[in-house]
Amino acid sequence: MPQIPFRSLSLALLALPFAGVLPAAASAQPAVFLAQAEDPASLVRTGREHLDAGRFDAAREAFAAALELAPSPAHQLWVWRADVGLGQHDRVLGEASSKRRSGERGPEIDFAVGMALLAKCELQIAQGSSGQVGLLLDDAVANLKDAMAASEGKGDLGDGYVLLARAAHLSGKPEEALVAARRAQELFPDAVEPRVLRGKAALAQVRAKEDAGDAAAAKELLAEAVEALGSAVERLGAAKEPAQQTMAAETLVQLGYAHEFAKEPKLADEAYVRALAHAPDAVDIGALHGVLGAERFLDVLERGAAAFAKRNGARDPRDATLLWWLGWANLTSDESKRLPAAEEAFLAAVEKWPAYVNSWYYLFRVRYNLENWLGAKEALERYSQLAEEGLIDTLRRGGELELARVEFLVARFVNAGPERLPDAAWVSEFLARATPPEATEDVARHWNNAGLFWRDAGDSRGGRNSKVRGDEERYAPLAEMYERSWKAYSKALELEPENPAFLNDGAVLLHYNLQRDYDLALEMYAKATVEAEKLLAGKGLSTELRGIYQLALRDSVNNRKLLEAQIEKEKRDREKEQEKKGT
């Protein structure tokens, strides 16, 4: 049977006698003046009003005043309820346990311990830390059962059945959860949560009954689940408050699963769509994908996204995750016509929630498939600027195909003409960083390519032209290209310091483009010549490498002679200039 992770409701509910719907979010209002300070009953009524509204500080002040005026287990429990609402479950456990050790007994203490343990467990589950949750939940169930057995659900302890149902559900005891939820609904017939818990508990038992061969019981439980969850949704109505919308979404997903199990896919999908329309951030969309399959999943997401935008407006950021999944579903569809929709969804997702930086990787994939090469490179560059380590990790985990896609961009930019050479250079630099370092030859090749493309980009824009060099404003960006070229060649030579092609190309850059460090350039030319001769004298070279090294040998010899002649000429020119000054 389909399952999704249980999302616990607001911890504030643990402190509340159950109302018809979720309480409003905790208010920052200061505690109000306590009227009728000599009347404990009035103080409790005031405190409960604050508690129902989520004003836990004000509630605690009123309950503490009532307890001081009339000490009793009931008033103490109200104080503890407020403390749990304030997140002080450990303090409540400590105080209740201390009373037990001193010999005090009663359902209020059992209730407080069970309530605080459940709050502690739900907090740990929400934080993803569930090491001791199992044992603590068992203790919570035991204490709440004792409390309810002793009080028989009378007085102010009736909402303990709601807590008991929650604790039993979380601890994997659906039978006990169902019994408690049914009793809670008897006590609070207009409330929502007992119905939700009853539906979940009934649904959780259907598969077990079927496996046991009890088809009749399974059918009854499934019908009860559909009825309970459906009636809960009806009672939530428009669900305008955020907490109500979250509860509606979670309930609708469970209702969808119930219809799923009943083999009613259209009703199930309708429930999922309504859940997404209420609060997509409260829906485990990944779990939905596992249940629905690709075609239904995409249809539900499209309808859900449209319904959410209609209900809440296009600017509401809560659908960022929904949009991300919608982009993914469109991208992974077999229909290429869905690629523009995928791009639109990913862009909307990252705009609403910039932390979804991996959207830029998927935008790279979408644009690559659309043959929008420049857009693909821009997506890579954006992701690289935001979180390059994450991008590189994604590409490496994808295997050789991922890096091959990136490298394909280089060829497209080179073939597109001189204007795109800076793009080819940037992609080559990125490839050098993204390629696993153990692939030394590939890393060095990418750095060398980056050096070549930056150099050629500068040359194609007139970087060697004396008029351009004389115009500081025009030459500045070209000089930056040459500097990036030198850095790239230097990195290639760090990895392969004896590669004659790298040596010659780096020396050419110093010689003709940067026009500096001539002594270093001469050394590099000379070394390139020696290393090329060594390699060409050996055997086993491929035709491609032999051609590369022959070219490096020829050019390094010629370029060295030209540089030596240039240095000599410049020397003579300086001497003549000095002679003129001397005369």
Buried (B, 14 or more C-beta within 10 A) or exposed (E): BBBBEBBBBBBBBBBBBBBEBBBBEBEEEEBEEBEEBEBBEBBBEBBBBBBBBBBBBBBBBBBBBBBEEBEEBBBBBBBBBBBBBBBBBEBBBEBBBEBBEEEEEBBBBBBBBBBBBBBBBBBBBEEEEBEEBEEBBBBBBBBBBBBBEBBEBEEBBBBBBBBBBBBBBBBEBBEBBBBBBBBBBEBBEEBBBBBBBBBBBBBBBBBBBBEEEEEEBBBBBBBBBBBBBBBBBEBBEEBEBBBBBBBBBBBBBBBBBBBBBBEBEEBBBBBBBBBBBBBBBBBBBEBBBEBBEEEBBBBBBBBBBEBBBEBBEEEEBBBBBBBBBBBBBBBBBEEEEBBEBBBBBBBBBBEBBEEBBBBBBBBBBBBBBBEBBBBBBBBBBBBBEBBBEBBBEBBBEBEEEBBEBBBBBBEBBBEBEEEBBBBBBBBBBBBBBBBEEEEEEBBBBBBBBBBBBBBBBBBBBBBBBEEBBEEEEBBEEBBEBBBBBBBBBBBBBEBBEBBBBBBBBBBBBBBBBBBEBBEEBBBBBBBBBBBBBEBBEEEEBEEEEEEBBBBBBEBBBEBBEEBEEBEEEEEEEEEEEEEEEEE
